[in-house]
């Protein structure tokens, strides 16, 4: 039952009965009744003659007796409001001091509570909604929004297969050497600055950051929300923007050095699902993930290494500039003919000397 002024008025009538008879609620001739029995009798009594405490008419002033009966009326709409109750009691106690009279003090407290009840409920409801939003926002940082909502709604998320998606892998060339020459706090600051920059850029595209492990950064497009062939375009444009950003990225404790990002991209099918209950993760599985990782590990610093499958999709847009790298031996894949993604239109991001020679 939700708190309301009419329920407070009913409670007031039972308090009146206890004050008048100087006994417990619903005491019948000095016989105490268990609270559960009282509730059952009130709920199951005849609506025309509801179960109420027996208070003799001569036990109190007639006006007070009538007020008590009005306050415990079966129909809440027939009960007086707190202002009417206060006015009636004031008339009954006009000869008494308002500050010392027990009923006046009781009424003052109940009136204050009643007036503040709506604001209190609203304030606590808003506080609950604020905390709920914070929890949801945190969950949306851990899982894709659509997956998080499904998890909240259904309690579990079934793994799902995706026919086409594009995966980005990157790491920092020479990161192990850089880490050995830096303090742990400097490494943490570096990665925090770097991935804050990367996350800001990734947020501009239709992609989902899967995870970061050390200096490795993994992003996918085309799942959990399918986007046709746009996954290849989104992941390629994001990769080019990240390559631009790394060239001007400042290392706080080594301002004269530049990080060298190595990027690999691949397109294919994969399976995705939520793994774990504590700190759940949205994980990708399949050969596409392995191939994207191989594209990155077999790439070169400050270049975007792409598979023939990804190039095939990019060619549909007619705007991306790719140049052949040739056959590359990859673990578990054999010899694969791969490409460098060098830009889109006139926006060339690959400024390596090797590319300049090829374009002459």
C-alpha positions in Angstrom: 0.0 0.0 0.0 1.4 3.4 -1.0 1.6 6.1 1.7 -1.2 8.6 1.5 -2.8 11.3 3.6 -6.0 9.2 4.0 -3.9 6.3 5.4 -2.2 8.7 7.8 -5.7 9.9 8.9 -6.7 6.3 9.6 -3.6 5.8 11.7 -4.4 9.0 13.6 -7.9 7.6 14.5 -6.2 4.4 15.9 -3.9 6.7 17.9 -6.9 8.5 19.2 -8.4 5.2 20.3 -5.3 4.3 22.3 -5.1 7.8 23.9 -8.8 7.8 24.9 -8.8 4.2 26.3 -5.2 4.2 27.4 -4.8 0.8 25.9 -3.3 -0.9 22.8 -4.8 -0.7 19.4 -8.1 -2.7 19.0 -7.9 -3.8 22.7 -11.2 -5.5 23.5 -12.0 -5.2 27.2 -8.4 -5.4 28.1 -7.8 -8.5 25.9 -4.9 -7.9 23.6 -5.2 -9.1 20.0 -2.3 -10.1 17.8 -1.5 -7.6 15.0 -1.9 -10.3 12.3 -5.4 -11.1 13.6 -6.3 -7.4 13.6 -5.2 -7.1 10.0 -7.2 -10.2 8.9 -10.3 -9.0 10.7 -10.1 -5.5 9.2 -9.6 -7.0 5.7 -12.4 -9.6 5.9 -15.0 -7.6 7.8 -18.3 -6.6 6.4 -17.9 -3.4 4.3 -21.2 -2.0 5.7 -20.1 -2.6 9.3 -16.2 -2.6 9.2 -14.2 -4.0 12.0 -13.1 -1.1 14.3 -12.0 -0.6 17.9 -14.9 -0.5 20.5 -14.8 2.9 22.1 -17.7 3.8 24.4 -19.4 7.1 23.5 -18.9 8.4 27.1 -15.2 7.7 27.1 -14.4 11.1 25.5 -16.1 14.3 24.3 -18.8 13.7 21.7 -17.0 15.8 19.0 -13.8 13.9 19.5 -15.6 10.6 19.3 -17.2 11.7 16.0 -13.9 12.9 14.7 -12.3 9.5 15.4 -15.1 7.7 13.6 -14.8 10.0 10.6 -11.0 9.3 10.5 -11.4 5.6 10.3 -14.2 5.6 7.7 -14.0 2.6 5.4 -14.0 4.8 2.3 -10.8 6.9 2.2 -12.6 9.7 0.4 -14.9 10.2 3.3 -12.1 10.8 5.8 -11.3 14.4 6.7 -8.0 16.0 5.6 -5.4 17.0 8.1 -6.4 20.6 8.1 -10.0 19.7 9.1 -8.7 17.4 11.8 -6.4 20.1 13.2 -9.2 22.6 13.2 -11.5 20.3 15.1 -8.9 19.3 17.7 -8.1 23.0 18.2 -11.7 23.7 19.0 -11.8 20.9 21.4 -8.7 22.1 23.1 -9.2 25.9 22.8 -8.8 26.2 26.6 -5.5 24.3 26.6 -2.1 25.6 25.6 -1.3 24.6 22.1 2.4 24.0 22.9 1.7 21.6 25.8 -1.4 19.8 24.7 -0.6 16.2 23.7 -3.1 16.0 20.8 -1.9 19.3 19.4 1.7 18.2 19.4 0.7 14.9 17.9 -1.3 16.7 15.2 1.5 19.1 14.5 3.9 16.2 13.9 1.5 14.4 11.7 0.6 17.5 9.7 4.3 18.2 9.1 4.9 14.6 8.0 1.9 14.6 5.7 2.9 17.9 4.1 6.5 16.7 3.5 5.5 13.1 2.5 5.1 13.9 -1.2 8.3 15.9 -1.4 10.2 13.1 0.5 8.9 10.4 -1.8 9.7 12.5 -4.9 13.2 13.2 -3.5 13.9 9.5 -2.7 12.5 8.4 -6.1 14.8 10.8 -7.9 17.7 9.6 -5.8 16.9 6.1 -6.8 16.6 7.0 -10.5 19.9 8.8 -10.4 21.7 5.8 -8.9 19.9 3.5 -11.4 21.2 5.7 -14.2 24.7 5.6 -12.9 24.6 1.8 -12.7 23.2 1.6 -16.3 25.8 4.1 -17.6 28.5 1.9 -16.1 27.0 -1.2 -17.6 26.9 0.6 -21.0 30.6 1.2 -20.7 31.3 -2.5 -20.2 28.9 -3.9 -22.7 27.3 -2.6 -26.0 24.1 -0.7 -25.2 21.8 -3.1 -27.0 23.4 -6.1 -25.3 23.3 -4.5 -21.9 19.5 -3.7 -22.3 18.9 -7.3 -23.3 20.8 -8.5 -20.3 18.8 -6.3 -18.0 15.5 -7.3 -19.6 16.0 -11.1 -20.0 18.8 -11.8 -17.5 21.0 -13.5 -20.1 22.3 -13.0 -23.6 22.6 -15.9 -26.1 25.7 -16.0 -28.4 25.0 -14.8 -31.9 26.7 -15.4 -35.2 27.4 -12.5 -37.6 28.0 -13.1 -41.3 30.0 -9.9 -41.9 32.0 -7.7 -39.6 35.3 -5.8 -39.7 37.9 -6.1 -36.9 40.7 -3.6 -36.0 43.8 -4.7 -34.1 46.7 -2.4 -33.2 49.7 -2.3 -30.9 52.7 0.0 -30.2 56.0 -1.0 -31.8 58.7 -0.9 -29.2 56.3 -0.7 -26.3 58.1 -3.4 -24.3 61.4 -1.4 -24.5 59.7 1.9 -23.7 58.0 0.3 -20.6 61.3 -1.1 -19.3 62.7 2.4 -19.4 59.7 4.0 -17.7 58.3 3.8 -14.2 55.0 1.9 -13.7 53.1 5.2 -13.1 54.5 6.7 -16.3 53.3 3.6 -18.2 49.9 3.9 -16.7 49.7 7.6 -17.5 50.9 6.9 -21.1 48.2 4.2 -21.7 45.5 6.3 -20.1 46.3 9.3 -22.3 46.6 7.1 -25.4 43.4 5.2 -24.9 41.5 8.3 -23.9 42.5 9.8 -27.3 41.6 6.5 -29.1 38.2 6.2 -27.3 37.3 9.8 -28.3 38.1 9.0 -32.0 36.3 5.6 -31.9 33.2 7.3 -30.5 32.8 9.2 -33.8 32.2 6.0 -35.7 29.8 3.1 -35.8 32.2 0.8 -33.9 32.5 -1.0 -30.5 35.7 -1.2 -28.5 36.1 -4.8 -27.5 39.0 -4.6 -25.2 42.5 -3.3 -24.5 45.3 -5.5 -23.3 48.5 -3.7 -22.5 49.3 -1.7 -25.6 46.9 -3.8 -27.8 43.6 -2.1 -28.9 40.8 -4.1 -30.4 37.7 -2.6 -32.1 34.9 -4.2 -34.2 32.2 -2.8 -36.5 29.1 -4.6 -37.8 28.0 -6.1 -34.4 26.1 -6.3 -32.3 24.0 -4.0 -34.6 24.5 -5.0 -38.2 25.2 -2.2 -40.6 25.4 -3.8 -44.1 28.8 -3.2 -45.8 29.4 -0.1 -43.7 31.4 -2.0 -41.2 34.4 -2.0 -43.6 34.1 1.8 -44.2 33.7 2.6 -40.5 36.6 0.5 -39.3 38.9 1.9 -42.2 38.1 5.5 -41.5 38.6 5.0 -37.8 42.0 3.4 -38.4 43.1 6.3 -40.6 42.0 8.8 -37.9 43.9 6.9 -35.2 47.0 6.8 -37.5 46.8 10.6 -37.9 46.4 11.0 -34.1 49.3 8.9 -33.1 51.7 11.0 -35.3 51.0 14.1 -33.1 50.5 12.3 -29.8 52.7 13.6 -27.0 54.3 11.2 -24.4 54.3 13.2 -21.2 57.5 11.8 -19.8 59.2 11.7 -23.2 58.0 14.7 -25.2 60.6 14.3 -27.9 59.6 10.8 -28.8 56.8 9.6 -31.0 54.8 6.3 -30.7 54.7 4.0 -33.7 51.3 2.4 -34.2 51.0 -0.9 -36.1 47.5 -1.6 -37.4 45.8 -4.7 -39.0 42.3 -4.9 -40.4 40.2 -7.9 -41.6 36.6 -8.6 -42.6 34.7 -11.9 -42.1 32.2 -13.7 -40.0 32.4 -14.3 -36.2 30.5 -15.2 -33.2 29.9 -12.8 -30.2 28.4 -13.2 -26.8 28.6 -12.2 -23.1 31.1 -14.2 -21.0 31.0 -14.2 -17.2 28.7 -12.9 -14.5 31.1 -10.8 -12.4 32.6 -8.1 -14.7 30.9 -9.6 -17.8 32.7 -9.1 -21.1 31.4 -9.0 -24.7 33.8 -11.3 -26.5 34.4 -12.2 -30.1 35.3 -15.7 -31.4 36.2 -17.1 -34.7 38.9 -17.3 -37.4 38.2 -13.6 -38.3 39.6 -12.5 -35.0 42.7 -14.6 -35.4 43.2 -13.3 -39.0 42.8 -9.7 -37.9 45.4 -10.3 -35.2 47.8 -11.8 -37.8 47.3 -8.8 -40.1 48.4 -6.6 -37.2 51.4 -8.7 -36.1 52.7 -9.0 -39.7 52.2 -5.3 -40.4 54.6 -2.4 -40.2 54.9 0.7 -38.0 52.7 3.6 -38.9 50.9 1.6 -41.7 47.5 0.0 -42.0 47.7 -3.6 -43.1 44.5 -5.0 -44.6 43.3 -8.4 -45.9 42.0 -9.1 -49.4 38.5 -9.7 -47.9 38.5 -6.2 -46.4 39.8 -4.6 -49.6 37.0 -6.3 -51.6 34.4 -4.6 -49.5 36.2 -1.2 -49.5 36.3 -1.3 -53.3 32.5 -1.2 -53.3 32.7 2.4 -52.0 35.1 3.5 -54.7 36.9 6.1 -52.5 39.6 4.2 -50.6 43.2 4.1 -51.8 44.9 0.7 -51.4 48.2 -0.5 -52.7 49.4 -4.1 -52.9 51.9 -5.3 -50.4 52.2 -8.7 -52.0 52.3 -12.2 -50.5 53.0 -12.5 -46.8 53.6 -15.7 -44.9 51.2 -15.9 -41.9 51.1 -18.4 -39.1 48.3 -20.8 -39.7 47.3 -19.1 -43.0 50.1 -19.8 -45.3 50.9 -17.2 -48.0 48.3 -14.4 -48.2 48.2 -11.6 -50.7 47.7 -8.4 -48.6 47.4 -4.6 -49.1 48.2 -1.3 -47.5 45.3 1.1 -46.8 46.9 4.5 -47.6 44.0 6.9 -47.6 40.6 7.9 -48.9 40.3 10.2 -51.9 43.0 12.9 -51.6 43.5 12.3 -47.9 46.6 10.1 -47.8 47.6 9.0 -44.3 50.4 6.6 -45.2 53.5 8.9 -45.7 56.2 6.2 -45.5 59.1 6.4 -47.8 58.2 3.0 -49.3 54.8 4.3 -50.4 56.3 7.5 -51.8 58.5 5.3 -54.0 55.6 3.2 -55.2 53.4 6.2 -56.1 56.2 7.8 -58.2 
